[in-house]
Amino acid sequence: MDYYNIALIVVFLVVITGIVMGWGENRKIVVFQDYNDLGECFLIPASAVVIYLVFVNLLGGRPEYAMIICGIVSTGLFILCLMNTLKANNFNIPYALLALCTKLPLAVLWVFSLVSLLNPSGNNAAQRRQSRGIALVILTVVTPIVAQLVVNKSGSHFNPKQWIKGRRDVSHIRNNL
């Protein structure tokens, strides 16, 4: 067995341990405090993908410069995510590290599966269909797990309940007439 497979097994076991310890009412760690924390964590890989695509494909910039910008933005978001994770776990460093090692791989897996679902790779239609199917299965499995790891089902910026329900509050318009 090579070192890469050993590292994959270790990462997989750490993520599974974090999911088990962050699941349910008797959770020992806080993986995602609320939907804002979830959205901020998912912005780390999503912002890198979007910045790279926009900078290189739409604006015609050089990939090296796009990677530098992606690194700066992702590092800033990672520091915010680290501070929020430490605070949510009452500054218990082992619990916060376990939560961070759980939330980041889940975010990367979810975002890259979404990108693969929207823009599948492959040389022909059969390969693209297979790539899209794998991405859909991953999203189908990972999304409910991520939803169960959110402690407080609230948030002002990234709350999926508000997106689904729609914002029908028009009192601010009426009050400003």
C-alpha positions as a Python dict, from the first residue, in 0.01 Angstrom:
ca = {
    (1, 'M'): (0, 0, 0),
    (2, 'D'): (140, 340, -90),
    (3, 'Y'): (142, 657, 119),
    (4, 'Y'): (-134, 823, -84),
    (5, 'N'): (-386, 549, -2),
    (6, 'I'): (-284, 554, 364),
    (7, 'A'): (-338, 931, 372),
    (8, 'L'): (-680, 891, 205),
    (9, 'I'): (-783, 632, 464),
    (10, 'V'): (-668, 858, 751),
    (11, 'V'): (-855, 1161, 610),
    (12, 'F'): (-1166, 947, 555),
    (13, 'L'): (-1152, 819, 915),
    (14, 'V'): (-1106, 1172, 1052),
    (15, 'V'): (-1406, 1300, 854),
    (16, 'I'): (-1621, 1005, 965),
    (17, 'T'): (-1515, 1063, 1328),
    (18, 'G'): (-1608, 1432, 1298),
    (19, 'I'): (-1946, 1345, 1148),
    (20, 'V'): (-2021, 1097, 1427),
    (21, 'M'): (-1912, 1340, 1700),
    (22, 'G'): (-2104, 1632, 1544),
    (23, 'W'): (-2431, 1450, 1469),
    (24, 'G'): (-2752, 1463, 1670),
    (25, 'E'): (-2857, 1600, 2004),
    (26, 'N'): (-2565, 1452, 2200),
    (27, 'R'): (-2298, 1607, 1979),
    (28, 'K'): (-1956, 1663, 2126),
    (29, 'I'): (-1826, 1902, 1861),
    (30, 'V'): (-1986, 2183, 1664),
    (31, 'V'): (-1907, 2136, 1297),
    (32, 'F'): (-2133, 2411, 1159),
    (33, 'Q'): (-2271, 2663, 1410),
    (34, 'D'): (-2542, 2795, 1176),
    (35, 'Y'): (-2614, 2841, 807),
    (36, 'N'): (-2387, 3146, 791),
    (37, 'D'): (-2097, 2933, 913),
    (38, 'L'): (-2189, 2667, 657),
    (39, 'G'): (-2202, 2922, 376),
    (40, 'E'): (-1873, 3079, 481),
    (41, 'C'): (-1705, 2740, 484),
    (42, 'F'): (-1847, 2649, 143),
    (43, 'L'): (-1726, 2987, 9),
    (44, 'I'): (-1364, 2879, 54),
    (45, 'P'): (-1360, 2632, -239),
    (46, 'A'): (-1648, 2801, -425),
    (47, 'S'): (-1475, 3140, -433),
    (48, 'A'): (-1156, 2981, -562),
    (49, 'V'): (-1343, 2808, -844),
    (50, 'V'): (-1543, 3118, -941),
    (51, 'I'): (-1245, 3356, -922),
    (52, 'Y'): (-1032, 3124, -1134),
    (53, 'L'): (-1303, 3073, -1396),
    (54, 'V'): (-1387, 3442, -1421),
    (55, 'F'): (-1027, 3562, -1419),
    (56, 'V'): (-898, 3311, -1675),
    (57, 'N'): (-1196, 3233, -1898),
    (58, 'L'): (-1394, 3557, -1902),
    (59, 'L'): (-1128, 3819, -1848),
    (60, 'G'): (-842, 3638, -2024),
    (61, 'G'): (-600, 3667, -1732),
    (62, 'R'): (-304, 3443, -1671),
    (63, 'P'): (-370, 3133, -1459),
    (64, 'E'): (-72, 3211, -1231),
    (65, 'Y'): (-225, 3542, -1126),
    (66, 'A'): (-565, 3381, -1082),
    (67, 'M'): (-411, 3126, -846),
    (68, 'I'): (-251, 3405, -640),
    (69, 'I'): (-585, 3586, -607),
    (70, 'C'): (-760, 3257, -524),
    (71, 'G'): (-499, 3186, -258),
    (72, 'I'): (-539, 3526, -95),
    (73, 'V'): (-919, 3512, -88),
    (74, 'S'): (-930, 3149, 27),
    (75, 'T'): (-673, 3214, 300),
    (76, 'G'): (-875, 3505, 434),
    (77, 'L'): (-1194, 3298, 434),
    (78, 'F'): (-1008, 3008, 596),
    (79, 'I'): (-888, 3233, 881),
    (80, 'L'): (-1246, 3351, 940),
    (81, 'C'): (-1367, 2990, 931),
    (82, 'L'): (-1095, 2888, 1178),
    (83, 'M'): (-1187, 3166, 1421),
    (84, 'N'): (-1559, 3084, 1401),
    (85, 'T'): (-1488, 2714, 1454),
    (86, 'L'): (-1270, 2786, 1757),
    (87, 'K'): (-1539, 3011, 1905),
    (88, 'A'): (-1819, 2759, 1835),
    (89, 'N'): (-1623, 2485, 2012),
    (90, 'N'): (-1547, 2705, 2316),
    (91, 'F'): (-1180, 2739, 2216),
    (92, 'N'): (-1122, 2366, 2268),
    (93, 'I'): (-841, 2320, 2014),
    (94, 'P'): (-871, 1941, 1955),
    (95, 'Y'): (-1248, 1966, 1901),
    (96, 'A'): (-1207, 2271, 1678),
    (97, 'L'): (-939, 2095, 1469),
    (98, 'L'): (-1161, 1789, 1433),
    (99, 'A'): (-1455, 2008, 1329),
    (100, 'L'): (-1233, 2194, 1082),
    (101, 'C'): (-1099, 1866, 941),
    (102, 'T'): (-1460, 1757, 894),
    (103, 'K'): (-1612, 2073, 747),
    (104, 'L'): (-1343, 2155, 491),
    (105, 'P'): (-1336, 1818, 310),
    (106, 'L'): (-1717, 1812, 307),
    (107, 'A'): (-1722, 2163, 158),
    (108, 'V'): (-1463, 2079, -106),
    (109, 'L'): (-1640, 1753, -194),
    (110, 'W'): (-1979, 1925, -218),
    (111, 'V'): (-1859, 2221, -426),
    (112, 'F'): (-1658, 2010, -669),
    (113, 'S'): (-1947, 1766, -705),
    (114, 'L'): (-2176, 2058, -788),
    (115, 'V'): (-1927, 2186, -1046),
    (116, 'S'): (-1900, 1834, -1191),
    (117, 'L'): (-2278, 1808, -1205),
    (118, 'L'): (-2308, 2138, -1391),
    (119, 'N'): (-2001, 2090, -1613),
    (120, 'P'): (-1916, 1719, -1631),
    (121, 'S'): (-1581, 1606, -1760),
    (122, 'G'): (-1540, 1346, -2031),
    (123, 'N'): (-1454, 1305, -2396),
    (124, 'N'): (-1792, 1172, -2508),
    (125, 'A'): (-2153, 1175, -2394),
    (126, 'A'): (-2126, 844, -2206),
    (127, 'Q'): (-1830, 965, -1998),
    (128, 'R'): (-2001, 1295, -1924),
    (129, 'R'): (-2321, 1113, -1824),
    (130, 'Q'): (-2121, 889, -1589),
    (131, 'S'): (-1940, 1189, -1438),
    (132, 'R'): (-2271, 1371, -1387),
    (133, 'G'): (-2425, 1059, -1227),
    (134, 'I'): (-2138, 1017, -982),
    (135, 'A'): (-2161, 1384, -887),
    (136, 'L'): (-2536, 1354, -833),
    (137, 'V'): (-2492, 1049, -607),
    (138, 'I'): (-2226, 1230, -402),
    (139, 'L'): (-2449, 1537, -364),
    (140, 'T'): (-2745, 1317, -270),
    (141, 'V'): (-2545, 1152, 9),
    (142, 'V'): (-2342, 1449, 135),
    (143, 'T'): (-2615, 1718, 141),
    (144, 'P'): (-2831, 1559, 416),
    (145, 'I'): (-2519, 1482, 620),
    (146, 'V'): (-2410, 1845, 601),
    (147, 'A'): (-2762, 1959, 692),
    (148, 'Q'): (-2757, 1743, 1005),
    (149, 'L'): (-2423, 1891, 1114),
    (150, 'V'): (-2571, 2244, 1138),
    (151, 'V'): (-2649, 2313, 1504),
    (152, 'N'): (-2868, 2624, 1483),
    (153, 'K'): (-3097, 2614, 1181),
    (154, 'S'): (-3079, 2990, 1141),
    (155, 'G'): (-2875, 3240, 951),
    (156, 'S'): (-2928, 3565, 772),
    (157, 'H'): (-2708, 3522, 464),
    (158, 'F'): (-2700, 3155, 366),
    (159, 'N'): (-3026, 3019, 501),
    (160, 'P'): (-3172, 2769, 252),
    (161, 'K'): (-3510, 2784, 425),
    (162, 'Q'): (-3540, 3150, 328),
    (163, 'W'): (-3434, 3071, -29),
    (164, 'I'): (-3697, 2801, -65),
    (165, 'K'): (-3972, 2989, 113),
    (166, 'G'): (-3894, 3321, -52),
    (167, 'R'): (-3885, 3654, 115),
    (168, 'R'): (-4232, 3798, 110),
    (169, 'D'): (-4177, 4070, 366),
    (170, 'V'): (-4254, 4397, 189),
    (171, 'S'): (-4308, 4607, 501),
    (172, 'H'): (-3979, 4792, 443),
    (173, 'I'): (-4114, 4910, 104),
    (174, 'R'): (-4445, 5014, 251),
    (175, 'N'): (-4276, 5200, 538),
    (176, 'N'): (-4060, 5404, 301),
    (177, 'L'): (-4342, 5532, 80),
}
